[in-house]
Amino acid sequence: MKNYIAIIVLISVLLPGDRLKSLILPGWGEVSKGHIEKGKMFIYADAALWISMIGSSKASDWYYDDQRAFAIQHAGVDISKKDAIYGIHIGQYNSIIDYNDIKERQRSKLMELDNNGDVIREYGHEIYPELNGYDWFWDTNENRKSYNKLRVNSGIYNQYKKFAIAGLILNRFISLIDVLYIERTSESRIESNLYPINDGLVWNLSLKF
């Protein structure tokens, strides 16, 4: 997102007037040129994408907070102090003993720790060091599965957030291209429509030649 803001600032120097308006708020440039209905389509799409991005971000955070609390309560480990791969592993095995036992059979090697006590993930090193803060033990198999569902849901909504951010960026550049078409022709050739479907959004773009 920071890189995107930097790009917008750079382009703002190169693109004055209505072109810049379309990068700040898609549809603003179209409205300024008298294409009110077309501008509204871009503005509505942008509003829907912002709502989707914010909602998905909050949902992902909520699921992660529940996931973390659940692991602390039922597996005795705080995943916020570990990497994402560790969070996946504890959702797949009932304990560090079960996990390490399988990795030993696969002739994996012990993972080393860096100066901060974090594991160094290298090829062939997959066995967690025991009694170094990486031990976990689920009280029931059902709770492990419940944790895994929370983890998956958090990841799904995080992906939705990334798609929405990509949509926000794309919407701006499509609006910019549309304004360029309007400046060169009497009629815009781009149509943009956003449709809600189930838990997501479908974006339909069409070009008229």
C-alpha positions as CSV (number, residue, x, y, z in Angstrom):
1,M,0.0,0.0,0.0
2,K,2.9,2.4,0.7
3,N,4.3,1.7,-2.7
4,Y,0.9,2.5,-4.3
5,I,0.8,5.8,-2.4
6,A,4.2,6.7,-3.7
7,I,3.2,5.9,-7.2
8,I,0.1,8.1,-6.9
9,V,2.2,11.0,-5.6
10,L,4.6,10.6,-8.5
11,I,1.8,10.4,-11.1
12,S,0.1,13.4,-9.6
13,V,3.1,15.5,-10.7
14,L,2.8,14.2,-14.2
15,L,-1.0,14.1,-14.6
16,P,-2.8,17.4,-13.7
17,G,-6.5,18.0,-13.8
18,D,-9.2,15.4,-14.4
19,R,-6.6,12.6,-14.9
20,L,-5.3,13.2,-11.4
21,K,-8.9,13.2,-10.1
22,S,-9.5,9.7,-11.4
23,L,-6.4,8.4,-9.6
24,I,-7.6,10.0,-6.3
25,L,-11.2,9.0,-6.7
26,P,-12.2,6.8,-9.7
27,G,-15.1,8.5,-11.4
28,W,-14.3,12.0,-10.3
29,G,-12.5,12.8,-13.6
30,E,-15.5,11.4,-15.6
31,V,-18.0,13.6,-13.6
32,S,-15.8,16.7,-14.1
33,K,-16.0,16.0,-17.9
34,G,-19.8,15.7,-17.8
35,H,-20.0,11.9,-17.9
36,I,-22.1,11.8,-14.7
37,E,-23.5,8.3,-15.0
38,K,-20.2,6.7,-16.0
39,G,-18.5,8.5,-13.1
40,K,-21.1,7.2,-10.6
41,M,-20.3,3.6,-11.7
42,F,-16.6,4.0,-10.9
43,I,-17.4,5.8,-7.6
44,Y,-19.9,3.1,-6.5
45,A,-17.4,0.4,-7.5
46,D,-14.7,2.1,-5.4
47,A,-17.0,2.4,-2.4
48,A,-17.9,-1.3,-2.6
49,L,-14.2,-2.2,-2.8
50,W,-13.3,0.0,0.2
51,I,-16.2,-1.7,2.2
52,S,-15.0,-5.1,1.1
53,M,-11.3,-4.3,2.0
54,I,-12.1,-2.9,5.4
55,G,-14.7,-5.6,6.2
56,S,-12.3,-8.4,5.1
57,S,-9.4,-6.9,7.1
58,K,-11.5,-6.8,10.3
59,A,-12.9,-10.3,9.8
60,S,-9.4,-11.7,9.2
61,D,-8.1,-9.9,12.4
62,W,-11.1,-11.2,14.4
63,Y,-10.5,-14.8,13.3
64,Y,-6.8,-14.5,14.0
65,D,-7.5,-13.1,17.5
66,D,-9.9,-16.1,18.2
67,Q,-7.3,-18.5,16.7
68,R,-4.5,-17.1,18.9
69,A,-6.7,-17.2,22.1
70,F,-7.9,-20.7,21.2
71,A,-4.3,-22.0,20.8
72,I,-3.2,-20.4,24.1
73,Q,-6.2,-22.0,25.9
74,H,-6.2,-25.5,24.4
75,A,-2.7,-26.1,23.1
76,G,-0.6,-24.0,25.5
77,V,1.2,-21.9,22.9
78,D,1.1,-18.3,21.7
79,I,1.2,-18.3,17.9
80,S,1.7,-14.5,17.7
81,K,5.3,-15.1,18.7
82,K,5.9,-17.6,16.0
83,D,5.9,-17.6,12.2
84,A,2.9,-18.5,9.9
85,I,4.3,-22.0,9.1
86,Y,4.3,-22.9,12.8
87,G,0.7,-21.8,13.0
88,I,-0.1,-24.2,10.2
89,H,1.8,-27.1,11.7
90,I,0.0,-26.9,15.1
91,G,-3.3,-27.2,13.3
92,Q,-2.2,-30.4,11.6
93,Y,-0.7,-32.3,14.5
94,N,-1.9,-32.9,18.0
95,S,1.5,-32.3,19.6
96,I,5.1,-31.4,18.9
97,I,5.9,-35.1,19.7
98,D,3.6,-36.3,16.9
99,Y,5.0,-33.8,14.5
100,N,8.7,-34.5,15.3
101,D,8.1,-38.2,15.3
102,I,6.9,-38.1,11.7
103,K,9.7,-35.8,10.6
104,E,12.3,-38.1,12.2
105,R,10.9,-41.0,10.1
106,Q,11.4,-38.8,7.1
107,R,15.1,-38.3,8.2
108,S,14.6,-34.6,8.7
109,K,17.1,-32.6,10.8
110,L,16.7,-30.5,13.8
111,M,15.9,-26.8,13.2
112,E,18.4,-24.3,14.7
113,L,17.5,-21.2,16.6
114,D,18.7,-17.7,15.9
115,N,19.7,-15.1,18.5
116,N,16.1,-14.2,19.0
117,G,15.0,-17.8,19.7
118,D,13.2,-18.1,16.4
119,V,13.7,-21.2,14.3
120,I,15.9,-21.0,11.2
121,R,14.0,-22.8,8.4
122,E,16.5,-24.4,6.0
123,Y,16.0,-27.2,3.6
124,G,15.9,-30.6,5.3
125,H,15.6,-29.1,8.8
126,E,12.0,-29.6,9.9
127,I,12.2,-31.0,13.5
128,Y,11.3,-28.4,16.1
129,P,13.6,-28.1,19.2
130,E,11.7,-29.2,22.3
131,L,11.5,-27.2,25.5
132,N,12.4,-24.0,23.6
133,G,8.9,-22.4,23.4
134,Y,7.7,-24.5,20.4
135,D,6.0,-27.2,22.4
136,W,2.3,-27.6,21.9
137,F,-0.2,-30.2,23.0
138,W,-3.9,-30.1,22.1
139,D,-6.3,-31.1,24.9
140,T,-8.6,-32.7,22.3
141,N,-8.4,-33.6,18.6
142,E,-11.7,-31.7,18.1
143,N,-10.2,-28.5,19.5
144,R,-7.3,-28.8,17.1
145,K,-9.8,-29.0,14.2
146,S,-11.7,-26.0,15.5
147,Y,-8.4,-24.1,15.7
148,N,-7.6,-25.1,12.1
149,K,-11.0,-23.8,10.9
150,L,-10.3,-20.4,12.6
151,R,-6.9,-20.3,10.9
152,V,-8.4,-21.1,7.5
153,N,-11.1,-18.5,7.8
154,S,-8.6,-15.9,8.8
155,G,-6.5,-16.7,5.8
156,I,-9.5,-16.6,3.4
157,Y,-10.5,-13.1,4.6
158,N,-7.0,-12.0,4.3
159,Q,-7.0,-13.0,0.7
160,Y,-10.3,-11.2,0.2
161,K,-8.6,-8.1,1.6
162,K,-5.7,-8.4,-0.9
163,F,-8.1,-8.8,-3.8
164,A,-10.0,-5.7,-2.7
165,I,-6.7,-3.7,-2.5
166,A,-5.8,-4.9,-6.0
167,G,-9.3,-3.9,-7.1
168,L,-8.9,-0.4,-5.6
169,I,-5.6,0.1,-7.5
170,L,-7.0,-1.3,-10.8
171,N,-10.2,0.8,-10.5
172,R,-8.1,4.0,-10.4
173,F,-6.0,3.1,-13.5
174,I,-9.1,2.0,-15.4
175,S,-10.7,5.3,-14.6
176,L,-7.6,7.1,-15.7
177,I,-7.7,5.2,-19.0
178,D,-11.4,6.1,-19.4
179,V,-10.7,9.8,-18.9
180,L,-7.9,9.6,-21.5
181,Y,-10.5,8.0,-23.9
182,I,-13.0,10.8,-23.1
183,E,-10.4,13.4,-23.9
184,R,-9.7,11.9,-27.3
185,T,-13.1,10.8,-28.3
186,S,-16.7,12.0,-28.0
187,E,-17.7,8.8,-26.2
188,S,-16.1,6.7,-23.5
189,R,-15.4,3.1,-24.6
190,I,-15.1,1.5,-21.2
191,E,-17.8,0.2,-19.0
192,S,-17.3,-1.0,-15.4
193,N,-19.8,-2.9,-13.3
194,L,-19.4,-4.5,-9.8
195,Y,-21.8,-7.3,-8.8
196,P,-22.1,-8.9,-5.3
197,I,-22.1,-12.7,-5.5
198,N,-22.3,-14.9,-2.3
199,D,-19.4,-13.7,-0.1
200,G,-17.5,-11.9,-2.8
201,L,-17.6,-9.5,-5.6
202,V,-17.5,-9.9,-9.4
203,W,-16.1,-7.1,-11.5
204,N,-17.2,-6.9,-15.1
205,L,-15.3,-4.8,-17.6
206,S,-16.1,-4.3,-21.2
207,L,-14.5,-2.3,-24.1
208,K,-16.5,-0.9,-27.0
209,F,-14.8,-0.6,-30.3
